[in-house]
Amino acid sequence: MQPLRQDKPKLLKVPRLLRQPAATGHGGNRAALAAATGRRPEEILDFSASINPLGPPACLRMVINRQLGELVHYPDPAGRELVQALAEKHGLAPDGIVPGNGASELLFALPRALDCLRAVVLCPAYIDYETAARRAGLPLDFFPLVPENDFRPEWQPLAAGLRAGDLVFLGHPNNPTGTLLDRRELLKLVSARPRTFFVVDESFIEFCEDPAAVSLLTADMPANLVVVRSMTKFYAIPGLRLGFAVAAPATAAALRNQLPPWSVNTLALGVGAAVLDDREYDGRSRAAVRALRESFAAALADFGHVQVFPSAANSLLLRIDHPDLDGRVLAHRLLVEAGIAIRVCDNYRGLDKKYFRVAVRTAAENNIFCKALAAIILPATGRRRRCGSPST
């Protein structure tokens, strides 16, 4: 497998702020964006972080208030209440579930927990797969996902390039593309390569129409498969930091040994267990996100200068083809002129400065984005763009 080549991008003369912060490389940094533009954080309309547009479940405040009295005690280091709730909801064995302080903590611990020799990343992909592997001292290879195939993997070439001791990172749906993997093909690959570890990141899978039908979670996890999920995106609680991993019992035990004690705080454990019971919120969120995503994608494609890639998540990957604009220039103008933040994607391997990602937000917020985009892309025509009829 040949490493994916990535030419060094040219940096445009825009504020340093709009280059992804060196410490994380992520979106969602409202404080920095606000400071650079002289705005308050709450005045930034943040399309750079992909969070459920419905906001958190109604029970959130009540659960947090109920947990406040418990803050004088240490949290349960095993997170038993949350583990049991996850086991019941997903039909899993409790000894295979590992709570974490967000999915990122688990992703960084896995290369240390597994007996692996090389990391393989299908890219473009969440940038912390590569960061986690490098910090664990693993050499890396990259398998390219190309836009001509809507960023879907070619399974036979991938299988041919793998070897024993590899640790393969895959997003399902992928970030930033929103592409779902073929579950059947992936399980065939996992079965055919028993000495290769596969880490499947399902942080955005709850936004899919039928998560259980496409997820790789099972009560009898293969020894070489680990599924990682975030609970903060779907339940709109990123400030609490909560995720979990599911693996065979021996793999789960090795992962636990790499985590610090009391990794997940009392509030996060209590909220996590409570929100899993709100099935009405789950269904309402999926229906709303699907309608909002479809209307938003249609409106963006109508501009003519923007290519919209298919997505199963609560975000859209876009490519701008305009003689005077690329992702960085567009991000700068949207932020300065409209207080809107987007996620420029030129620090993802395999993407360049023409690519950017936007979250699917409420209908009103999506309309604000379309109007701001129209003011930049179509200044001469003055044509207005609406982002569809969903009222959420």
N, C-alpha and C positions, 0 to 999 in steps of 0.2 A: 504494500500500500504506500503510495507516494504522498508525502505531506502536501496539503493544499497550499499553493502559492498565493500570497496576498501582497500586492504592490503597496508600498508605503503611500498613504493618501496625502494629497496636498492639503495643507491647512489654509483655509481662507482667512482673511483679515476680519474676523469677528471676535466678540469678547471671549476671553479665555473661559469664562463661565460655561459657554455652550459646548466646550469640549468636555466629554464625560469626566467627572471627578476622578482623579487618579486613585483615590482610596477605594472606590467601589466600582466605578464604571456603570452605575445604574441610573435609571430615571427616578422621579419622585422626590428630588431634593428641593422642596419648595422654599426652604429657608435661604438657600444660596441663590435661587432664582429671584426671590423677592429682594434680597439685599442688593443684587446687581442692578435691579431696575427701579429701586426706590419705592417698591410696593410692599404692602403687608403680605405675609404668606397666604392669608385667606383671600387675597385679591388675585392670586394666581389660579387660573383654570388649568388644572393639571391633566393633560392627555398623555403624559409620559409614563404614568404608572397605571397598570391595568387592574382595577379594583371593581368589585360588583357595584354597578351604578345605583342599585336599590339601597345601598347603605347596609349597616348591620341589622341582624334580626331584632325585633322589638324587645326581646327579653334581655338584651345586653345590659342596660343600665340596672335592671333589677338584680341580675346575677352578680354584677360587679359590687353593687351595694351590699349584697348578702355575703360576699367574700371578704369585705373589708375587715371584719372582725377576726378573720383568720390570718391576717398579715402579721400578727404578733408571733406566729408559729412558722417553722420552716415548712416549705411545700413538701408534699409526698414525693420523694426522689424517684419512685417508680411510676407516678402518675396513674395509680390503679383505677380511679374512677373514670378517667379519660380512656384508658386502655380498654376497660370493659365496655364503655359506650361505643368505641370504635369497633370492637370485636362483634358486638351485637348488630350494629348497623350494616357492616360489610361482610358478616359471616366468616370472621377470621379467628385463628387461634391466638389467644392473648399473648402467649410466650413468643410470638413472632412480631409483635408490635413494639416499636420504639418511639416514644414521643421525643420531640426536639424543640429547641428554641428557634423555630422557623425551619423551613426546608433547607436553608443554606447551611445551618449548623450540621445537619446530617450529611449533606453533600460533601462538606469539607472533612468530615470524620471517616467517611467510607473508604477513601483510598488508603488510609492508615489501618483500617480494620480488616481489609481484605488482602489476601496473599496474592498480589498482582505485580506484574513486571513492566507493563506498558499501559498507557491510557489511550483510548481511541475516542475521538469526539466527532460526531456527525455535525457538520456545520454548514450554514450559520446555526449557532446554538447559544443558549444562556452562557454568558461569558465566565461564570464561576465554575463551570465544569473544568475548563482549562486551568483556571487559577487554583482550584483545589488539587488537581493532579500535580501541578508544578510545586506547590508547597509541600506535597508529600514526596517530592523528589522523583517523580515518575517521568520517563521520557514520553513524548506525545506524538501521535500521528493524527491526521485529520482526513475525514472522508467527506468529500464535497456533495452538498445537496444543491441542485441547480434550479434556477427559476423556470427554465423551459419545461421542467417536470413538476412545477408547483412545489419544489423543495421536498419531494418525496424520495426516499432512498431506493436505489437499485439493489435489491437484496442479494443477488448472486455475486456481483463484484465485492460487496461488503463481506459476505461470508468467506470468499476466497482470500481476503486480506487479513482475516483474523487468525490468531494463534493462541495456544495455551498460555494462560497467565495474563491475558489482556483484560482490561477494565473498560467496557464500552458505555459511554454516556449517551442517552437518547431522551429527547423531550417528546411527550405524548399528552396533549398537543405540544408541538415544538414552540419555543420562544426564540426569535421574534416572529416566526412565520405563521403560527397558528395551525400548522399542519398536523393532522392525526396520522399515526402510523397504522399500517395494516396489522391488526392484532394477530391474525392467523400466521402471517409470514414471520412476524417477530417471535412468536412462540415456537415455530418450527426452527428458527435460528437458535434460540435458547436451548432447545432440545438437542440440536445437532452439534452444539459446541459446549459440552458440559464442563470443560476446563477453562472456559471464558466467562468472566463475570459481566452481567448486564445490569446497569443501573438505569431504570426508567423513571423519569421525572414526570409525574402526573399532577403537577401543581395547578394546572388549568382545566383538568378533566371534568370537574364538577359543572363547568359551563356547557358541556356537551349535552345534546338532547337526551341521551340515554347513557349516562356514565358507566353503569354496570355492564352494559353490552360491549363496551370498548376497552374497559379497564383490564389490566393484567393482575389485579388483586384476586387471590384465591386462597381458600383455607389450607391448601397443600402447596405452598410455594416451592418451586424448584430451588435446589441448593445454590445455583449460580445466578439467581434473579433477585433483585431488590427493587421495590417500588417505593418512591418517595413522593409524598404529597405535602402541599401547603394547605393550611386551613385559613390563612389570613386573607387570601385574595377573594375566594368565593363568599366568605362571611364578612368581608370588608372590615377586618380588624388588623391591618398590617402593623399598627403600633404595639400590639400585644405580643407578636412574634410567636407563632405556633405552627408546628408541622409534625409529621410522623413518617416513619419508614416501616415497611412490612417485608419480612424475609423469612427464610427457614430459621428455626429456633437457634441453631448453632451460629448462623450468620448474625442474627439479631443480638445474641449474647456478645459476640465480638464487637459489634457496633456500640452497644451500651458501654463497654469497657473503654471506649475512646471518648466518651462524653464526660464532662465535669459533673459533680454531684449537684443536685437541685438546679438542673439546667433550665427547667420550665417553671416559671413562677406561679404562685397560687392563683392569681387572677386569670391567667391564660388557661390553666388546667380547669378551673371552674367554668369559664366561658365555653371552652372547647367541648366539655361534656354536655353542657346545656344546649348549645346550638344544634348539635347532632339530632336532637329530638324534633326540631322544627321542620317537618316534612313539607308543610304548606309553603314555607319560605323557599325551600329548595325548588319546588315546582314553579313557583311564581318567578323566581330569579331566572331560571332557564328559559322560560317562555319570553320574559321581557328582554333578556340579552339577545336571544335569537332574532326577535323582531327588530330590536334596535340595531343590531349588527347588519342585518340585511338592508334596512332602509339607509343606514349610514354608508354602507359600501356602494349602494346604487347611486346615491347622491355624489359621492366622491368620484366614482367612475365617470359621471356625467360631465366632469370638468374637461375631459379630453387630454389634459397634460398629466394625468395621474393614473398609474396602473395599480389596481387593487388586487391583491392575491387572496385566494380562498382561505378562510379561517374557520376553525371550530372553537376558537377561544373568544375572550371578551376584548379582543384587540384586532387591529388590521395592520398588516405590513403593506406599505405603499412605496411606489417608485415614481419619482417625479421626472418628467422629460420635458424640460422647458429651457429655452435658450438663455434665460437670464437667472435661473434659479437652480439650486440643488438643496439637499436636505438641510445643510448648515445655514445657508442664507435664509431659507424659509423659516427655520427655527428661530433665527435671530429676529426676523421681521415680525413673526407671530408674537414673540415674547415682548418685544419693545412696543409694537403698535397695538396689540390686543391683550397682553397679559396672559397669553396661552403658551403652555409648555408642551412640546412633543419630544419623542425619543428619537434622536438622530442615530442611525444604525451603522455608521462607518467604522465603529470599533468592533463590529462582529466580523469574524473571519468569513470571507466569501461575499460580503456586501461592501458597497462603496458609498460615497457621499450622496448619491441619488436616493438612497433608501431611508425611510423613516417609519416609525410605528406610532399609531395613535390608539388610545384606549377607546372602547365603546362606552360612552357615558349616557346621560339622560337625553331624551329627544330635544329638550330645550338647549342643553349644552352642545349637543351635536350640531344643532342649527347655528349656534353662535360660532362654532368652529368653521362651518361651511361659509358663513358670511365673511368671516375674517380671511379665509382662504381665497374667496372670490375677489375680495378687495385687493389682494396681492397678485393673483394669477390673471384676473380679468379686469384690470383697472379701466380699460378703454370701453368695455361693453356695458359695464354697470349691471350686468345680469345678476339676478339673485338666485341662490341655491337653497332649497329646503332639504332637510334630511329625513323626510318621511313623516308618517302620521302617528307612530306610537307615542302615547302621552306620558310614558314613564320618565 
